[in-house]
Amino acid sequence: MLFNSLEFLYFFLPITYLVFWRLRSKQQRYVWLTITGYIFYSFWNYKFCTLMALSTAVSYCAGLGFLKWQDPRRRRFCLVLPIVFDLALLGFFKYANFALASVGSLSDAVHFPIHPVKLDIVLPIGISFYTFHTITYIVDSYRRVVTPTRNFFEFSCYVSLFSQLVAGPIVRFREIEKDLEQIAHHDRKAMLGRGWSFFTLGMIKKVLIADSIALIVDPALLHWERLSSAGAWLSMLGYTYQLYFDFSGYSDMAVGLGLMFGLRLPQNFNSPYKAVDLSDFWRRWHISLSSVLRDYLYIPLGGSREGELGTYRNLMITMLLGGLWHGANWTFVVWGGYHGLLLGFSRLGAARLAQVPRRLRAGGTFLLVVVGWVLFRAKDFGMATGLLGRMFFPTQGSLQPGWLLLTAAVVVAATLAHVGPNTFQLAHNWNHGVTLCLALLFAACLAVIYGGQQSPFLYFQF
């Protein structure tokens, strides 16, 4: 089920909302949010609900173990076993075929042919996100950052919360623990207006901006071999803004839905294309993921505490694994390594970069990010090198059909992304004129959806 679908807007959301606010006790609301989360998830594949329930149960039991045992050996057992279990599930479903294919390619390269049989595996949607939810909960419980909950349905509704279940933001338990504990005392009207504002703006970003760009960019990149240099640049600029407005639109809708139920989800995007260096970019882009990688991988590896070489090593390991998290493809690994190198150079030359005018730094950072998105978007290295070749070496070809419309869309998107405020910078206290304008734009979104365009969010595949 998609946020931008008629069944969600006309049936699932109204029923979930109305029943939730009719219930009075927090236990009833925990149970209801758990049930609706599993119903929401089952629209993709009900069989994988069992997988999520199993991961939830294992992590919940680990929390009970932390409450019961204080000796280090048993606490480490409660830490390691469930994390290994969660990562094993993620590794099997997301990376098993990738590993088998890599072994086959390597064996061919060394002339020792092995032909692994590809497994018939369907990737459970959202598994990367809810696995990170359970792992961060386990680690924070072990570190005594949070007190594990004894209420199973409180924990299960946190894991299966439909607003952030399949594409984030990655919400740590400690970030909404207080709201969950006070869930029976929330005022329905207190955050409703702000919630609807976030949801509407997210819908506009997704349906009217990202999907409009996708209508031209996707066919063009499908036949990237035909593009001229100008066409390649225009297509990748289009994809750059499509990805941002698609994913930040989803995140805004998730935040808005959370507010409607009295739950404050964290900000996931903070105008990333305004960044002045790569470190600044990763503080602004997919904030929930980058902060998880920092706190649960980079710092435990040693962070910047092990000298310059150790710092660069830890940066590279973190970014390589962050790239791999995005997908079972070597292009994602190389994309992560590319950003790891850029972060290293940014750190190495921080003093000199600080002397460069801010606008030039922002422009250079944006250009480097666009180049990186080529690897992120490419299906294989042939497509990546072909597109980069067209972008940096004059190549004849065609501009894709609709290039004038794409140019206009890119100009609008660039203005909003580079100059305009992001959703969290807005007051969301609209006068009648702005409210009417948003209502008309939301109606335009509905018209597009009625026309049959209900495209999935790009980050669903991760």
C-alpha positions as CSV (number, residue, x, y, z in Angstrom):
1,M,0.0,0.0,0.0
2,L,1.3,3.4,-0.9
3,F,0.7,6.7,0.8
4,N,-0.2,8.1,-2.6
5,S,-2.9,5.5,-3.3
6,L,-6.7,5.8,-3.1
7,E,-7.1,2.8,-0.8
8,F,-4.7,4.5,1.7
9,L,-6.2,7.9,1.5
10,Y,-9.9,6.9,1.5
11,F,-9.9,3.7,3.6
12,F,-6.8,2.8,5.5
13,L,-5.9,6.2,6.9
14,P,-9.4,7.4,7.9
15,I,-10.3,4.1,9.6
16,T,-7.0,3.8,11.4
17,Y,-7.2,7.4,12.6
18,L,-10.9,7.4,13.7
19,V,-10.5,4.1,15.6
20,F,-7.3,5.2,17.3
21,W,-8.8,8.3,18.7
22,R,-11.9,6.4,19.9
23,L,-9.7,4.1,22.0
24,R,-8.8,5.4,25.5
25,S,-6.1,3.3,27.1
26,K,-2.5,3.2,25.9
27,Q,-2.6,-0.6,25.7
28,Q,-5.6,-0.4,23.3
29,R,-3.7,2.1,21.1
30,Y,-0.5,0.1,21.1
31,V,-2.5,-3.0,20.0
32,W,-4.3,-1.0,17.3
33,L,-1.2,0.5,15.9
34,T,0.4,-2.9,15.8
35,I,-2.6,-4.4,14.0
36,T,-2.8,-1.6,11.5
37,G,1.0,-1.8,10.9
38,Y,0.8,-5.4,10.0
39,I,-2.3,-4.8,7.8
40,F,-0.4,-2.1,6.0
41,Y,2.6,-4.3,5.5
42,S,0.5,-7.3,4.3
43,F,-0.6,-5.4,1.2
44,W,2.8,-6.1,-0.2
45,N,3.2,-9.7,0.9
46,Y,1.4,-11.0,4.0
47,K,3.9,-13.9,4.3
48,F,6.6,-11.6,5.4
49,C,4.6,-10.4,8.4
50,T,5.8,-13.5,10.1
51,L,9.4,-12.5,9.5
52,M,8.8,-9.0,11.0
53,A,7.0,-10.5,14.0
54,L,9.9,-13.0,14.6
55,S,12.5,-10.2,14.5
56,T,10.3,-8.2,16.9
57,A,9.9,-11.0,19.3
58,V,13.6,-11.8,19.4
59,S,14.5,-8.2,20.0
60,Y,11.8,-7.8,22.7
61,C,13.1,-10.9,24.5
62,A,16.6,-9.4,24.4
63,G,15.3,-6.3,26.1
64,L,13.7,-8.5,28.8
65,G,17.1,-10.2,29.2
66,F,18.8,-6.8,29.9
67,L,16.2,-6.1,32.6
68,K,16.7,-9.5,34.2
69,W,20.5,-9.9,34.1
70,Q,23.2,-7.5,35.1
71,D,26.3,-9.7,34.7
72,P,28.4,-8.8,31.7
73,R,28.5,-12.2,30.1
74,R,24.7,-12.6,29.9
75,R,24.2,-9.0,28.8
76,R,26.7,-9.6,25.9
77,F,24.8,-12.7,25.0
78,C,21.5,-10.7,24.9
79,L,23.4,-8.2,22.7
80,V,25.1,-10.5,20.2
81,L,22.6,-13.2,19.6
82,P,19.6,-11.1,18.5
83,I,21.8,-8.8,16.4
84,V,23.4,-11.8,14.6
85,F,19.9,-13.2,14.1
86,D,18.6,-9.9,12.6
87,L,21.6,-9.4,10.4
88,A,21.4,-13.1,9.3
89,L,17.8,-12.5,8.1
90,L,18.8,-9.3,6.4
91,G,21.9,-10.9,4.8
92,F,20.0,-13.9,3.5
93,F,17.1,-12.1,1.9
94,K,19.0,-9.1,0.6
95,Y,22.5,-10.3,-0.1
96,A,22.4,-14.1,-0.7
97,N,22.1,-13.9,-4.5
98,F,24.4,-10.9,-4.6
99,A,27.1,-13.0,-2.8
100,L,26.5,-16.0,-5.1
101,A,26.7,-13.9,-8.2
102,S,29.9,-12.3,-7.0
103,V,31.5,-15.7,-6.3
104,G,30.5,-16.8,-9.8
105,S,32.0,-13.6,-11.4
106,L,35.2,-14.0,-9.4
107,S,35.6,-17.7,-10.3
108,D,35.2,-16.8,-14.0
109,A,37.9,-14.1,-13.6
110,V,40.4,-16.6,-12.2
111,H,39.4,-19.3,-14.7
112,F,38.1,-21.6,-12.1
113,P,34.4,-21.7,-13.1
114,I,31.8,-22.1,-10.4
115,H,28.2,-21.6,-11.3
116,P,26.2,-21.0,-8.1
117,V,22.4,-21.6,-8.5
118,K,20.4,-18.4,-8.0
119,L,18.0,-18.7,-5.1
120,D,14.4,-17.9,-5.5
121,I,14.3,-15.1,-2.9
122,V,11.9,-12.2,-2.7
123,L,13.2,-9.2,-0.9
124,P,10.8,-8.3,2.0
125,I,10.0,-4.6,1.6
126,G,11.3,-2.4,4.4
127,I,13.5,-5.1,6.0
128,S,16.5,-2.8,6.0
129,F,14.6,-0.2,8.0
130,Y,12.9,-2.3,10.6
131,T,16.1,-4.3,11.1
132,F,17.8,-1.1,12.0
133,H,15.0,-0.2,14.4
134,T,15.4,-3.5,16.3
135,I,19.2,-3.3,16.3
136,T,19.4,0.3,17.6
137,Y,16.9,-0.7,20.3
138,I,19.1,-3.7,21.4
139,V,22.3,-1.7,21.4
140,D,20.7,1.3,23.3
141,S,19.3,-1.1,25.8
142,Y,22.7,-2.8,26.3
143,R,24.3,0.6,26.7
144,R,21.5,1.6,29.2
145,V,20.6,4.6,27.0
146,V,17.0,3.4,27.2
147,T,15.2,1.2,29.6
148,P,13.7,-1.8,27.7
149,T,10.0,-1.9,27.7
150,R,8.1,-4.7,29.3
151,N,5.1,-4.0,27.2
152,F,5.3,-6.2,24.1
153,F,2.7,-4.2,22.2
154,E,4.5,-0.9,22.9
155,F,7.6,-2.4,21.3
156,S,5.7,-4.1,18.4
157,C,3.9,-0.9,17.5
158,Y,7.2,0.9,17.5
159,V,8.7,-1.6,15.0
160,S,5.6,-1.9,12.8
161,L,4.4,1.8,12.9
162,F,3.0,2.1,9.4
163,S,4.1,5.7,8.9
164,Q,7.8,4.8,8.9
165,L,7.8,1.1,8.4
166,V,9.0,0.6,4.8
167,A,11.2,3.6,4.0
168,G,12.0,5.4,7.3
169,P,13.0,7.6,8.8
170,I,15.0,5.2,10.9
171,V,13.5,6.1,14.3
172,R,15.3,5.1,17.5
173,F,13.2,4.0,20.4
174,R,14.5,6.7,22.6
175,E,13.3,9.3,20.1
176,I,9.6,8.4,20.5
177,E,9.7,6.6,23.8
178,K,8.2,9.6,25.7
179,D,5.4,10.0,23.1
180,L,4.6,6.3,23.2
181,E,4.4,6.4,27.0
182,Q,2.0,9.3,26.9
183,I,0.0,8.0,24.0
184,A,-3.2,7.8,26.0
185,H,-3.0,11.5,26.9
186,H,-2.4,13.1,23.6
187,D,-4.7,15.9,22.4
188,R,-6.1,14.9,19.0
189,K,-6.3,18.5,17.8
190,A,-2.9,19.6,19.1
191,M,-0.8,18.4,16.2
192,L,-3.4,17.6,13.6
193,G,-3.0,20.8,11.6
194,R,0.8,20.5,11.6
195,G,0.4,16.8,10.7
196,W,-1.8,17.5,7.7
197,S,0.5,20.3,6.6
198,F,3.5,18.0,6.6
199,F,1.5,15.2,4.8
200,T,0.2,17.6,2.2
201,L,3.6,19.1,1.4
202,G,5.1,15.6,1.2
203,M,2.4,14.5,-1.2
204,I,3.0,17.6,-3.4
205,K,6.8,16.9,-3.4
206,K,6.2,13.3,-4.4
207,V,3.3,13.4,-6.9
208,L,3.7,16.8,-8.6
209,I,7.5,17.3,-8.5
210,A,9.3,13.9,-8.3
211,D,6.8,11.9,-10.4
212,S,6.6,14.6,-13.0
213,I,10.3,14.6,-13.4
214,A,10.4,10.8,-13.5
215,L,8.0,10.7,-16.4
216,I,10.8,12.2,-18.6
217,V,14.0,11.0,-16.8
218,D,13.1,7.3,-16.5
219,P,12.6,6.7,-20.2
220,A,15.7,8.8,-21.0
221,L,17.9,6.8,-18.7
222,L,16.4,3.5,-19.9
223,H,18.1,4.4,-23.3
224,W,21.0,6.3,-22.0
225,E,23.2,5.2,-24.9
226,R,21.3,7.6,-27.1
227,L,21.9,10.7,-25.0
228,S,24.1,13.6,-25.9
229,S,26.3,15.3,-23.3
230,A,23.6,17.9,-22.7
231,G,21.0,15.2,-22.5
232,A,23.1,13.2,-20.0
233,W,23.6,16.2,-17.8
234,L,20.0,17.2,-17.9
235,S,18.8,13.6,-17.2
236,M,21.1,13.3,-14.1
237,L,20.1,16.7,-12.8
238,G,16.5,15.6,-13.2
239,Y,17.2,12.4,-11.3
240,T,19.1,14.3,-8.6
241,Y,16.0,16.4,-7.9
242,Q,13.6,13.5,-8.4
243,L,15.4,11.4,-5.8
244,Y,15.4,14.3,-3.3
245,F,11.8,15.3,-3.7
246,D,10.7,11.6,-3.8
247,F,12.4,10.6,-0.6
248,S,12.1,13.8,1.4
249,G,8.4,13.8,0.3
250,Y,8.0,10.4,1.8
251,S,9.8,11.5,5.0
252,D,7.5,14.5,5.3
253,M,4.4,12.4,4.8
254,A,5.7,10.0,7.5
255,V,6.3,12.8,9.9
256,G,2.8,14.2,9.2
257,L,1.2,10.8,9.7
258,G,3.1,10.4,13.0
259,L,1.9,13.8,14.2
260,M,-1.7,12.8,13.5
261,F,-1.3,10.0,16.1
262,G,0.7,12.2,18.5
263,L,4.1,10.7,17.6
264,R,6.9,13.1,16.7
265,L,9.2,11.5,14.2
266,P,12.7,13.0,13.6
267,Q,13.7,15.2,10.6
268,N,15.3,13.2,7.8
269,F,16.3,16.0,5.4
270,N,17.7,19.4,6.1
271,S,18.1,21.1,2.7
272,P,21.0,18.7,1.7
273,Y,21.7,20.5,-1.7
274,K,22.6,23.6,0.3
275,A,25.6,21.7,1.8
276,V,29.0,23.4,1.5
277,D,31.1,20.2,1.8
278,L,30.5,16.4,1.9
279,S,30.5,16.2,5.7
280,D,27.8,18.9,5.7
281,F,25.9,17.0,3.0
282,W,25.8,13.8,5.1
283,R,24.6,15.9,8.1
284,R,21.7,17.0,6.0
285,W,20.9,13.9,3.7
286,H,19.0,10.9,5.1
287,I,19.9,12.2,8.6
288,S,18.4,9.2,10.4
289,L,20.6,6.7,8.4
290,S,23.8,8.8,8.6
291,S,23.4,9.3,12.3
292,V,22.8,5.6,12.9
293,L,26.0,4.7,10.8
294,R,27.9,7.3,12.8
295,D,26.7,6.2,16.3
296,Y,26.5,2.4,15.8
297,L,29.4,1.8,13.3
298,Y,31.8,4.7,12.9
299,I,32.2,5.5,16.6
300,P,32.4,1.9,17.7
301,L,35.1,1.3,15.1
302,G,37.1,4.0,16.8
303,G,35.8,7.1,15.1
304,S,38.5,9.8,15.0
305,R,40.2,8.6,18.2
306,E,42.8,6.4,16.4
307,G,44.8,9.1,14.6
308,E,44.5,10.3,11.0
309,L,44.9,7.0,9.2
310,G,42.5,5.3,11.6
311,T,40.0,8.0,11.0
312,Y,40.2,7.6,7.2
313,R,39.9,3.9,7.5
314,N,36.8,4.1,9.7
315,L,35.3,6.6,7.4
316,M,35.8,4.3,4.4
317,I,34.5,1.2,6.2
318,T,31.4,3.1,7.3
319,M,30.7,4.5,3.9
320,L,31.3,1.2,2.0
321,L,28.9,-0.6,4.3
322,G,26.5,2.4,4.0
323,G,26.6,2.0,0.3
324,L,26.0,-1.8,0.5
325,W,23.0,-1.1,2.8
326,H,21.3,0.6,0.0
327,G,21.4,-2.4,-2.3
328,A,22.9,-5.7,-3.3
329,N,25.0,-4.3,-6.2
330,W,28.6,-3.3,-6.5
331,T,27.6,0.0,-7.9
332,F,26.2,0.9,-4.4
333,V,29.5,-0.2,-2.8
334,V,31.5,1.9,-5.2
335,W,29.1,4.8,-4.6
336,G,29.7,4.4,-0.8
337,G,33.5,4.3,-1.4
338,Y,33.3,7.4,-3.6
339,H,31.7,9.3,-0.7
340,G,34.2,7.8,1.7
341,L,37.1,9.2,-0.4
342,L,35.4,12.6,-0.7
343,L,34.8,12.7,3.1
344,G,38.5,11.9,3.6
345,F,39.6,14.7,1.2
346,S,37.1,17.1,2.8
347,R,38.6,16.4,6.2
348,L,42.2,16.6,4.9
349,G,41.7,19.9,3.2
350,A,39.2,21.5,5.6
351,A,41.4,24.5,6.4
352,R,41.9,25.4,2.8
353,L,38.3,24.7,1.8
354,A,37.1,27.1,4.5
355,Q,38.8,29.9,2.6
356,V,36.8,29.3,-0.5
357,P,33.7,31.4,-0.9
358,R,30.6,29.7,0.4
359,R,28.7,29.7,-2.9
360,L,31.7,28.1,-4.7
361,R,31.9,25.4,-2.0
362,A,28.2,24.7,-2.3
363,G,28.3,24.5,-6.1
364,G,31.3,22.2,-6.0
365,T,29.7,20.0,-3.4
366,F,26.5,19.7,-5.4
367,L,28.5,18.8,-8.6
368,L,30.3,16.0,-6.7
369,V,26.9,14.7,-5.4
370,V,25.4,14.7,-8.9
371,V,28.4,12.7,-10.2
372,G,27.9,10.2,-7.3
373,W,24.2,9.8,-8.2
374,V,25.3,8.4,-11.5
375,L,26.7,5.3,-9.7
376,F,23.6,5.2,-7.4
377,R,21.2,5.2,-10.4
378,A,23.2,3.0,-12.8
379,K,22.1,-0.6,-13.1
380,D,25.7,-1.7,-13.7
381,F,29.2,-0.3,-14.3
382,G,28.7,-0.2,-18.0
383,M,25.8,2.3,-17.6
384,A,27.7,4.3,-15.0
385,T,30.9,4.7,-17.1
386,G,28.8,5.3,-20.2
387,L,26.8,8.1,-18.6
388,L,29.9,9.7,-17.0
389,G,31.7,9.5,-20.3
390,R,28.9,11.4,-22.0
391,M,28.7,13.9,-19.2
392,F,32.5,14.8,-19.3
393,F,33.4,14.2,-22.9
394,P,31.5,15.9,-25.7
395,T,29.2,13.3,-27.2
396,Q,26.6,13.6,-29.9
397,G,23.2,12.2,-29.4
398,S,19.7,13.3,-28.7
399,L,18.0,15.3,-26.0
400,Q,15.2,13.2,-24.6
401,P,11.6,13.9,-25.7
402,G,10.1,16.5,-23.3
403,W,13.5,18.1,-22.6
404,L,11.9,21.6,-22.5
405,L,9.4,20.4,-19.8
406,L,12.2,18.7,-17.9
407,T,14.3,21.9,-18.0
408,A,11.4,23.8,-16.6
409,A,10.8,21.2,-13.9
410,V,14.5,21.2,-13.0
411,V,14.5,25.0,-12.6
412,V,11.5,24.8,-10.3
413,A,13.0,22.0,-8.3
414,A,16.4,23.6,-8.1
415,T,14.9,26.9,-6.8
416,L,13.0,25.0,-4.1
417,A,15.9,22.8,-3.1
418,H,18.7,25.4,-3.2
419,V,16.9,28.6,-2.2
420,G,13.6,27.7,-0.5
421,P,13.2,26.6,3.1
422,N,12.7,22.9,3.9
423,T,9.6,21.6,5.5
424,F,10.9,21.7,9.1
425,Q,11.8,25.4,8.7
426,L,8.1,26.3,7.9
427,A,5.8,27.5,10.7
428,H,2.8,25.3,9.3
429,N,0.4,28.0,10.6
430,W,-1.1,28.9,7.4
431,N,-3.5,31.8,6.6
432,H,-6.6,31.2,4.5
433,G,-4.8,32.0,1.2
434,V,-2.0,29.5,1.7
435,T,-4.4,26.9,3.0
436,L,-6.5,27.3,-0.2
437,C,-3.4,27.0,-2.4
438,L,-2.3,23.8,-0.6
439,A,-5.8,22.4,-0.9
440,L,-5.8,23.1,-4.6
441,L,-2.4,21.4,-5.0
442,F,-3.5,18.4,-3.0
443,A,-6.6,18.2,-5.2
444,A,-4.2,18.2,-8.2
445,C,-2.3,15.3,-6.6
446,L,-5.6,13.4,-6.2
447,A,-6.3,14.1,-9.9
448,V,-3.0,12.6,-10.9
449,I,-3.6,9.6,-8.7
450,Y,-7.1,9.1,-10.2
451,G,-5.4,9.2,-13.6
452,G,-3.7,5.9,-12.6
453,Q,-0.2,7.2,-11.6
454,Q,0.6,5.6,-8.2
455,S,4.3,5.2,-8.4
456,P,6.2,3.6,-5.5
457,F,8.7,5.6,-3.6
458,L,12.3,5.2,-4.8
459,Y,13.6,4.1,-1.4
460,F,11.2,1.2,-1.2
461,Q,13.8,-0.9,-3.1
462,F,16.3,-0.4,-0.3
